[in-house]
């Protein structure tokens, strides 16, 4: 039975509560027909799952926690006649995890919670940062469990690049793991991963400077070009220029679109201050960096502001530049907002009346930062009054921007900017082969409430999966333009869309049964697909009727993996019964059979450490005493 208690943090309760049991590949039962295209492939999702969870009254946030990978492998049966799903979940063995595992001195995670950075005073932040620094220092002394050299918990996303499956988090570089058993290989610097036995000793992410520990911090959402196979990433830091940029080419370049040689830590000019920048836009030829008024700046505390702070009177800025030429960046400005996830980015060219390139971005746009606070069970602060023209109702919608590149001497101006639909929309995804081009469909999560910001003490949950025909809605918006910035092309709410019987409706919703909630979906195409949407959505789902009277999960609670027909957004073609529950988490990916077979060789993997004996020498006892005191 998982630990219970009154007034537990909403993101440490119910199916948000962490689990400690991990399983090797374990056969699952299923009902329905598993599509042939899934054979040999694996769905893997990442998410925070704190290993140190004794202090349930601590500050906590949905974005905290040690990374845990949860996957379902669709193993080919004997002679290829059947598909046998197998469940596996493993912690990502980061330095922070290995240091904390079985460390009874720690009652709270080594790293401060995002909730603390959002709300705390300068004195409190100073104390929690000092605690972390002391624990990191102690970890490097002889006899320690594991030296903490990188502070990333690798709990955000997963991506496949050049023969490596990588887990990501913006507080460090990616870390490689092995499919399908999800064992941790080691940190990846853009050239090689730890434990690969590579002779390549050149520096990668971060370089060799005194700032390398910070410059290696890599976005949780690096993008892989489906044509050139390049990995494109940015690195946010606390000092000028505030953002660096890297392009990692594959070992063999598959197409002529790649510039071949990798580039690391190229400065992006024009950023104004450190920002909480989680995602960006990448098209086939351009990149979009977002300088939004959500700061992530430890120096804020000196002026009495939280390290994480939203400024509703500041402008949002979008920097657009050719992929290989960040020095040619053009900055577009508009009203303030927050964007955590972009859905797709592409460019179009026209020759009449004049030659022009326009970069298009579809993203999940929030009109405030309240979700950042609610995900930590915090009350959003009362903000300074913003200009009337900036005022918007609370919302998170799928939104369209058109950035026509300006000729020399002209000011960059956004041509179109409006919501495509009025339904709440987050965790976007699309068919991977259509990324960075003019994709028609974007899939994601929605909720029956008016927005993703929930009442204090409640956690946001997704009870709808959505499919949006973005190209049709963009065409409608251009033909009959809504109000710029605040307008919306399709103003229907959730219930109106669900009740629609129009076979050509540009918005389709899959409503889960009452009490069931989904997680971010991932699209898998049918072999020889007839259309872009010919395939399936995979999502972990959970039936909350399994919660007890206190809203907690028993050990017997279990999740399922649903395979949904993406064309009609109606049929659940198969339900995989998992042996345990999957906590509501963050981002996942589909790894094909070919990708699993094409993984690079490695010499060893990271292992959990054996329990240490009690310290008997004086330095060890002193270290143990300090850890207990501040743990």
VOGU-3710 file (C-alpha; in Angstrom, 3 decimals, decimal comma):
1> xxxxxxxxxx> 0,000/0,000/0,000  1,370/3,426/-0,914  1,757/5,934/1,883  -1,348/7,914/2,749  -1,915/11,144/4,548  -4,219/14,084/4,870  -3,795/17,162/2,666  -1,163/15,576/0,502  0,238/17,553/-2,378  -1,989/16,977/-5,455
11> xxxxxxxxxx> 1,059/16,080/-7,541  2,216/13,526/-4,961  -1,236/11,927/-4,676  -3,487/9,575/-6,638  -1,994/8,569/-9,958  0,473/11,442/-9,747  2,098/9,714/-6,762  5,501/8,186/-7,519  5,999/4,443/-7,643  9,121/2,597/-6,530
21> xxxxxxxxxx> 8,640/-0,753/-8,196  10,491/-1,300/-11,448  10,042/-4,307/-13,694  12,089/-5,928/-16,446  10,285/-6,773/-19,661  7,100/-8,483/-18,482  4,477/-10,047/-20,729  1,074/-8,322/-20,707  -2,395/-9,408/-21,696  -4,451/-7,413/-24,175
31> xxxxxxxxxx> -7,856/-7,256/-25,778  -8,509/-6,298/-29,384  -6,183/-6,442/-32,372  -2,675/-4,973/-32,171  -1,809/-3,417/-35,561  0,935/-5,180/-37,494  2,896/-1,923/-37,838  3,632/-1,970/-34,110  5,444/-5,318/-34,286  9,006/-5,045/-33,009
41> xxxxxxxxxx> 8,632/-1,410/-31,968  8,395/0,175/-28,538  6,504/3,072/-26,983  8,442/4,802/-24,177  7,348/7,695/-21,981  9,406/9,773/-19,531  8,297/11,505/-16,353  9,342/12,593/-12,871  9,203/9,944/-10,148  11,050/11,118/-7,016
51> xxxxxxxxxx> 13,063/8,376/-5,347  13,371/10,518/-2,193  9,786/11,030/-1,115  9,688/10,779/2,700  8,802/14,423/3,366  5,292/14,648/1,874  4,851/18,183/3,195  7,765/19,559/1,203  7,551/21,921/-1,747  6,848/19,843/-4,843
61> xxxxxxxxxx> 6,051/20,447/-8,484  4,858/18,265/-11,353  8,100/19,028/-13,207  10,283/17,748/-10,312  11,416/14,201/-9,700  13,901/11,612/-10,903  13,368/10,487/-14,474  11,567/7,183/-14,939  11,091/5,529/-18,320  7,969/3,430/-18,874
71> xxxxxxxxxx> 7,652/1,379/-22,036  5,643/-1,229/-23,874  7,544/-3,397/-26,356  5,487/-5,094/-29,048  7,579/-8,207/-29,395  7,134/-10,360/-32,474  5,788/-13,782/-31,555  7,151/-17,073/-32,866  7,348/-17,154/-36,661  5,923/-13,636/-36,714
81> xxxxxxxxxx> 2,377/-14,924/-36,264  1,494/-12,866/-33,197  2,488/-9,737/-31,313  3,174/-10,056/-27,588  3,199/-6,755/-25,645  5,717/-6,526/-22,795  5,843/-3,845/-20,083  9,074/-2,401/-18,652  9,882/0,547/-16,406  13,258/1,706/-15,126
91> xxxxxxxxxx> 14,681/4,718/-13,372  17,194/6,722/-15,383  20,426/6,285/-13,460  21,574/9,895/-13,285  24,201/11,085/-10,821  21,441/12,578/-8,664  19,485/9,306/-8,600  22,504/7,112/-7,818  23,502/9,441/-4,999  20,000/9,350/-3,470
101> xxxxxxxxxx> 19,152/5,659/-3,916  19,087/3,934/-0,519  20,566/7,090/1,043  18,641/7,287/4,300  20,196/10,636/5,131  18,048/12,374/2,528  14,414/13,103/3,374  13,974/15,485/0,463  15,336/15,452/-3,093  18,851/16,818/-3,532
111> xxxxxxxxxx> 17,659/19,527/-5,921  15,328/22,372/-4,874  11,771/22,131/-6,183  10,597/24,418/-8,941  7,835/25,347/-6,488  10,484/26,757/-4,145  12,069/28,813/-6,917  8,646/30,197/-7,829  7,530/31,338/-4,385  10,494/31,599/-2,023
121> xxxxxxxxxx> 12,284/34,623/-0,624  15,941/35,400/-1,261  16,855/33,935/2,128  15,014/30,669/1,464  16,420/30,270/-2,046  19,900/30,967/-0,701  19,460/28,230/1,901  18,105/25,581/-0,505  20,780/26,326/-3,098  23,450/26,191/-0,395
131> xxxxxxxxxx> 22,042/22,831/0,761  22,311/21,481/-2,784  25,872/22,775/-3,185  26,942/21,211/0,118  25,374/17,856/-0,806  27,053/17,953/-4,220  30,393/18,731/-2,548  29,932/15,902/-0,035  29,116/13,516/-2,890  32,580/14,064/-4,331
141> xxxxxxxxxx> 34,431/13,071/-1,193  36,051/9,617/-1,007  33,648/6,892/0,037  30,535/8,652/-1,234  27,813/6,708/-2,998  28,090/8,599/-6,281  29,749/11,866/-7,199  27,153/14,300/-8,530  28,857/15,880/-11,530  25,698/16,683/-13,496
151> xxxxxxxxxx> 22,506/17,869/-11,789  20,022/16,785/-14,461  17,297/14,327/-13,411  16,546/13,551/-17,110  12,778/13,475/-16,494  11,305/15,364/-19,455  11,404/13,768/-22,903  12,875/11,015/-25,068  14,222/11,174/-28,605  16,113/8,943/-31,049
161> xxxxxxxxxx> 19,137/10,281/-32,887  21,893/8,571/-34,856  21,615/5,169/-33,212  20,973/6,436/-29,687  17,830/6,699/-27,586  18,180/9,786/-25,382  16,363/11,078/-22,302  16,310/14,828/-21,838  15,931/17,609/-19,276  17,120/21,213/-19,585
171> xxxxxxxxxx> 19,284/21,092/-16,439  21,909/18,966/-18,178  22,921/17,162/-21,370  20,892/14,234/-22,763  21,571/10,796/-21,327  21,596/7,651/-23,438  19,498/4,588/-22,594  19,223/1,257/-24,343  16,092/-0,121/-26,000  14,135/-2,236/-25,232
181> xxxxxxxxxx> 15,230/-2,931/-21,620  15,618/0,817/-20,816  18,996/0,442/-19,079  21,014/3,667/-18,721  24,187/3,836/-20,809  25,468/7,310/-19,879  25,628/11,036/-20,525  25,762/12,162/-24,161  27,722/15,272/-25,163  26,722/15,454/-28,836
191> xxxxxxxxxx> 29,718/13,417/-30,020  29,741/10,319/-27,827  28,015/8,809/-24,827  29,633/7,600/-21,644  30,379/3,836/-21,697  30,461/3,635/-25,497  34,216/3,169/-25,598  34,563/5,867/-28,254  37,997/7,210/-29,103  36,484/10,600/-29,964
201> xxxxxxxxxx> 37,677/12,867/-27,151  36,555/16,158/-28,711  34,324/18,402/-26,654  30,644/18,691/-27,534  27,801/20,373/-25,650  29,290/22,971/-23,314  32,805/22,943/-24,733  35,862/23,226/-22,494  35,389/26,695/-21,003  34,724/27,587/-17,372
211> xxxxxxxxxx> 31,057/27,927/-18,360  30,817/24,418/-19,804  28,771/23,085/-16,856  26,049/25,592/-17,738  26,355/25,629/-21,537  25,737/21,864/-21,667  22,197/22,396/-20,287  20,131/21,226/-23,248  16,452/21,788/-24,030  14,071/19,020/-23,035
221> xxxxxxxxxx> 12,762/19,142/-26,626  15,641/18,821/-29,113  14,371/18,260/-32,648  15,538/15,642/-35,144  15,106/16,534/-38,819  13,328/13,585/-40,507  15,249/14,252/-43,743  18,797/15,264/-42,757  18,679/13,388/-39,418  20,368/16,344/-37,717
231> xxxxxxxxxx> 19,605/16,985/-34,056  18,907/20,671/-33,356  19,004/21,964/-29,784  19,378/25,119/-27,726  21,029/25,684/-24,348  19,635/28,271/-21,911  22,066/29,858/-19,418  21,944/32,595/-16,775  24,540/34,925/-18,332  24,834/36,652/-21,686
241> xxxxxxxxxx> 24,097/35,743/-24,440  21,536/33,650/-22,434  20,998/31,110/-25,251  23,400/28,947/-27,252  22,545/26,710/-30,186  23,834/23,347/-31,442  23,365/21,200/-34,539  24,525/17,586/-34,297  24,922/15,837/-37,620  24,599/12,052/-37,925
251> xxxxxxxxxx> 27,669/9,929/-38,515  26,541/9,449/-42,114  24,582/12,199/-43,808  21,504/10,735/-45,551  20,612/13,715/-47,697  21,949/16,856/-49,295  20,019/19,075/-46,886  22,574/18,694/-44,107  25,561/20,962/-43,725  27,427/17,839/-42,550
261> xxxxxxxxxx> 29,682/19,128/-39,757  28,272/19,493/-36,253  28,180/22,891/-34,571  28,181/23,348/-30,821  27,308/26,246/-28,533  26,808/28,932/-31,157  25,604/32,113/-29,390  22,151/33,440/-30,297  22,231/37,254/-30,450  19,431/39,484/-29,192
271> xxxxxxxxxx> 18,138/37,715/-26,063  17,276/40,202/-23,320  17,583/38,120/-20,127  17,499/34,506/-18,830  14,150/32,891/-19,583  12,293/29,670/-18,775  12,536/28,491/-22,375  11,290/24,917/-22,675  10,752/24,466/-26,428  11,349/26,134/-29,782
281> xxxxxxxxxx> 10,372/25,881/-33,429  12,411/24,118/-36,105  11,482/23,971/-39,788  13,413/22,443/-42,659  15,442/25,643/-43,120  14,733/27,933/-40,166  14,706/28,012/-36,366  12,451/30,015/-34,026  13,700/30,983/-30,550  11,101/32,342/-28,106
291> xxxxxxxxxx> 12,021/35,200/-25,745  8,825/35,302/-23,667  8,189/37,249/-20,410  8,636/34,183/-18,155  12,030/34,656/-16,543  14,256/32,061/-14,908  16,833/34,242/-13,228  18,400/33,645/-9,782  19,284/37,338/-9,675  15,574/38,183/-9,453
301> xxxxxxxxxx> 15,744/37,329/-5,760  18,025/40,293/-5,091  15,232/42,634/-6,212  12,575/40,780/-4,237  11,140/38,783/-7,133  11,032/34,978/-7,393  13,653/33,287/-9,535  10,777/32,203/-11,799  8,614/35,215/-12,580  6,020/36,218/-15,194
311> xxxxxxxxxx> 5,838/39,845/-16,347  2,434/40,491/-18,022  3,423/43,981/-19,158  6,434/42,814/-21,166  6,416/41,853/-24,826  6,834/38,397/-26,309  9,664/38,169/-28,838  10,253/35,502/-31,494  13,668/35,231/-33,082  13,616/33,644/-36,554
321> xxxxxxxxxx> 16,845/32,742/-38,354  18,171/30,389/-41,062  19,168/27,070/-39,465  22,897/27,509/-40,063  23,064/31,315/-39,682  21,847/32,498/-36,263  23,612/35,818/-36,819  20,855/36,645/-39,355  18,140/36,499/-36,690  15,023/38,667/-37,090
331> xxxxxxxxxx> 12,994/39,522/-33,986  9,194/39,715/-34,126  7,327/41,285/-31,172  3,767/40,913/-29,907  1,637/40,666/-26,760  2,855/38,703/-23,725  2,153/34,996/-23,404  3,679/31,719/-22,273  4,481/28,785/-24,581  5,836/25,511/-23,247
341> xxxxxxxxxx> 5,285/23,365/-26,348  5,374/23,975/-30,073  3,489/21,598/-32,368  5,112/22,209/-35,749  7,093/24,741/-37,765  7,511/25,062/-41,531  8,228/27,636/-44,206  6,610/28,585/-47,493  7,955/30,682/-50,340  6,083/32,855/-52,811
351> xxxxxxxxxx> 7,168/34,854/-55,837  4,231/37,208/-56,327  3,888/40,071/-55,935  7,440/39,875/-54,530  9,654/36,973/-53,532  9,046/36,131/-49,884  9,725/33,433/-47,336  7,258/33,020/-44,499  7,966/30,851/-41,445  4,856/29,350/-39,828
361> xxxxxxxxxx> 4,613/28,217/-36,205  1,812/26,307/-34,473  2,117/26,207/-30,691  0,173/25,815/-27,448  -0,198/29,398/-26,236  -1,111/30,264/-22,657  -2,279/33,759/-21,732  -0,663/33,623/-18,285  1,807/31,609/-16,256  -0,817/30,331/-13,800
371> xxxxxxxxxx> -0,275/26,696/-14,847  3,333/26,985/-13,621  2,024/27,834/-10,155  -0,891/25,388/-10,146  1,474/22,520/-11,037  3,164/23,275/-7,710  -0,131/23,655/-5,796  0,605/27,382/-5,428  -1,655/30,402/-5,704  -0,560/32,566/-8,652
381> xxxxxxxxxx> 0,663/35,950/-7,414  -1,287/39,153/-7,934  0,485/40,713/-10,890  1,039/44,341/-11,667  -1,683/45,798/-13,899  -0,943/45,236/-17,574  -1,976/47,563/-20,398  -5,597/47,068/-21,458  -4,541/45,879/-24,897  -2,708/42,949/-23,288
391> xxxxxxxxxx> -5,681/41,695/-21,253  -6,945/38,225/-22,262  -9,051/35,569/-20,599  -7,292/32,585/-19,046  -6,724/29,998/-21,791  -4,353/27,520/-23,403  -5,122/27,101/-27,096  -3,529/25,783/-30,257  -2,303/28,975/-31,892  -0,914/30,033/-35,262
401> xxxxxxxxxx> 1,824/32,556/-36,097  2,973/33,696/-39,528  6,448/35,280/-39,639  7,191/36,795/-43,086  10,920/37,424/-43,218  11,629/41,118/-43,644  13,825/42,563/-46,320  16,867/44,528/-45,204  15,845/47,834/-43,663  12,262/46,755/-42,934
411> xxxxxxxxxx> 10,906/45,970/-39,474  9,876/42,323/-38,953  6,097/42,179/-38,424  3,871/39,204/-37,629  1,304/38,813/-40,395  -1,222/36,537/-38,682  -1,542/35,468/-35,053  -4,688/33,889/-33,660  -6,009/30,764/-31,995  -7,123/27,960/-34,290
421> xxxxxxxxxx> -9,636/26,526/-31,814  -11,218/27,543/-28,517  -10,798/24,141/-26,860  -7,977/23,777/-24,310  -5,014/22,109/-26,017  -1,621/20,891/-24,769  0,988/18,136/-25,264  0,963/18,397/-29,084  2,288/15,721/-31,411  2,073/14,829/-35,106
431> xxxxxxxxxx> 3,168/12,172/-37,560  7,001/12,232/-37,200  7,630/12,060/-40,942  5,603/15,266/-41,395  7,563/17,305/-38,845  9,190/20,512/-40,140  6,894/20,564/-43,168  3,317/21,606/-43,877  1,626/18,908/-41,796  -2,147/18,888/-41,801
441> xxxxxxxxxx> -2,901/17,222/-38,460  -1,809/17,936/-34,895  -2,853/15,657/-32,033  -2,840/16,449/-28,331  -4,653/16,494/-24,998  -7,659/18,493/-23,925  -9,834/18,804/-20,858  -13,510/19,329/-20,151  -12,657/22,331/-17,990  -12,199/25,751/-19,539
451> xxxxxxxxxx> -8,398/25,715/-19,333  -5,426/23,761/-18,023  -5,216/25,964/-14,934  -7,101/24,236/-12,134  -8,320/25,191/-8,709  -5,799/25,144/-5,896  -5,388/21,678/-4,433  -6,400/19,934/-7,652  -4,176/18,586/-10,391  -4,790/19,034/-14,107
461> xxxxxxxxxx> -5,974/15,854/-15,840  -6,701/15,130/-19,503  -10,028/13,468/-20,279  -10,011/14,113/-24,066  -7,581/13,432/-26,894  -7,842/15,890/-29,772  -7,071/15,912/-33,485  -6,925/19,300/-35,219  -6,783/19,906/-38,968  -4,518/22,932/-38,686
471> xxxxxxxxxx> -4,193/23,628/-42,416  -7,967/23,842/-42,889  -8,307/26,182/-39,912  -5,400/28,354/-41,087  -7,036/28,686/-44,514  -10,325/29,649/-42,846  -8,525/32,200/-40,705  -6,825/33,800/-43,693  -10,089/33,857/-45,690  -12,122/35,298/-42,777
481> xxxxxxxxxx> -9,589/36,774/-40,364  -10,495/36,810/-36,682  -9,177/39,574/-34,452  -5,393/39,495/-34,451  -3,814/38,153/-31,236  -7,024/37,631/-29,244  -9,190/36,134/-31,995  -10,081/32,517/-32,664  -10,974/30,732/-35,912  -13,220/28,007/-34,451
491> xxxxxxxxxx> -14,974/29,294/-31,338  -16,807/26,092/-30,341  -16,269/24,580/-26,912  -15,569/20,960/-26,012  -19,221/19,855/-25,814  -20,117/21,415/-29,165  -17,216/19,662/-30,894  -18,065/16,308/-29,288  -21,675/16,586/-30,480  -20,672/17,370/-34,073
501> xxxxxxxxxx> -21,687/14,778/-36,666  -19,759/16,446/-39,509  -17,426/13,853/-41,047  -15,206/16,691/-42,303  -15,067/18,566/-39,007  -11,534/20,028/-38,647  -11,606/19,193/-34,937  -12,239/15,682/-33,687  -12,267/14,628/-30,046  -11,906/11,269/-28,374
511> xxxxxxxxxx> -13,674/11,498/-25,020  -12,491/8,995/-22,424  -15,062/7,165/-20,275  -16,021/8,996/-17,093  -13,267/8,745/-14,504  -10,597/7,733/-17,027  -7,711/10,074/-17,870  -5,107/10,006/-20,631  -1,523/11,111/-21,108  0,291/12,645/-24,061
521> xxxxxxxxxx> -0,511/10,616/-27,219  1,986/9,513/-29,851  1,194/8,854/-33,500  2,351/5,685/-35,299  1,642/5,574/-39,061  0,211/2,600/-40,908  2,570/0,946/-43,369  1,819/2,247/-46,880  -0,534/4,812/-45,346  -3,200/6,242/-47,629
531> xxxxxxxxxx> -3,185/9,621/-45,865  -1,244/11,592/-43,285  -3,629/10,554/-40,493  -3,713/6,871/-41,452  -2,369/5,338/-38,262  -2,851/5,073/-34,516  -2,489/7,086/-31,344  -0,878/5,431/-28,328  -1,613/6,748/-24,837  -1,339/5,479/-21,280
541> xxxxxxxxxx> -4,727/5,750/-19,539  -5,857/5,251/-15,945  -9,244/4,500/-14,403  -9,547/6,574/-11,223  -12,317/4,358/-9,861  -9,308/2,392/-8,553  -8,540/5,175/-6,042  -9,569/4,559/-2,456  -11,732/6,818/-0,279  -8,750/9,095/0,405
551> xxxxxxxxxx> -7,937/9,442/-3,278  -4,880/7,221/-3,144  -3,786/4,200/-5,154  -3,535/0,696/-3,789  -0,668/-1,518/-4,865  -3,057/-3,361/-7,187  -3,917/-0,231/-9,213  -2,942/-0,612/-12,866  -2,935/1,443/-16,052  -3,564/0,460/-19,654
561> xxxxxxxxxx> -2,048/1,415/-22,989  -4,765/2,229/-25,509  -4,263/2,070/-29,272  -6,749/4,401/-30,954  -7,667/4,772/-34,632  -6,297/8,219/-35,513  -8,434/8,614/-38,641  -11,832/8,447/-36,974  -10,730/9,302/-33,386  -13,345/6,867/-32,160
571> xxxxxxxxxx> -12,230/3,232/-32,214  -9,975/1,724/-29,550  -8,479/-1,094/-31,585  -6,552/-2,630/-28,664  -6,131/-2,247/-24,910  -2,909/-3,515/-23,320  -3,407/-4,413/-19,648  -0,312/-3,324/-17,737  0,914/-5,062/-14,561  1,052/-1,783/-12,603
581> xxxxxxxxxx> 0,028/1,831/-12,904  1,871/4,486/-14,875  1,867/7,830/-13,024  0,673/10,819/-15,048  3,904/12,022/-16,656  5,404/14,076/-19,425  6,672/13,187/-22,894  7,156/9,991/-24,867  8,172/8,698/-28,280  7,658/5,747/-30,581
591> xxxxxxxxxx> 10,794/3,767/-31,454  10,499/1,611/-34,553  11,816/-1,917/-34,944  14,519/-0,626/-37,302  15,629/2,028/-34,809  15,904/-0,533/-32,017  17,970/-2,813/-34,268  20,212/0,078/-35,392  21,384/1,189/-31,946  25,075/1,860/-31,536
601> xxxxxxxxxx> 27,189/-0,637/-29,579  28,266/0,130/-26,019  30,666/-1,448/-23,550  28,680/-1,224/-20,315  25,697/0,412/-18,629  25,263/2,327/-15,403  24,314/0,181/-12,418  22,642/0,870/-9,099  25,208/0,799/-6,322  25,384/-1,753/-3,559
611> xxxxxxxxxx> 24,305/-0,502/-0,164  27,231/1,042/1,663  28,326/-0,131/5,062  28,110/2,270/7,974  30,927/4,822/7,951  33,670/4,033/10,426  36,429/6,504/9,535  36,273/10,055/10,904  35,825/11,880/7,536  33,066/9,436/6,604
621> xxxxxxxxxx> 31,254/9,934/9,896  31,482/13,728/9,535  30,095/13,546/5,989  27,324/11,236/7,184  26,459/13,600/10,032  26,262/16,649/7,757  24,090/14,776/5,246  21,667/13,774/7,992  21,580/17,286/9,372  20,680/19,013/6,092
631> x> 19,030/16,044/4,317
//
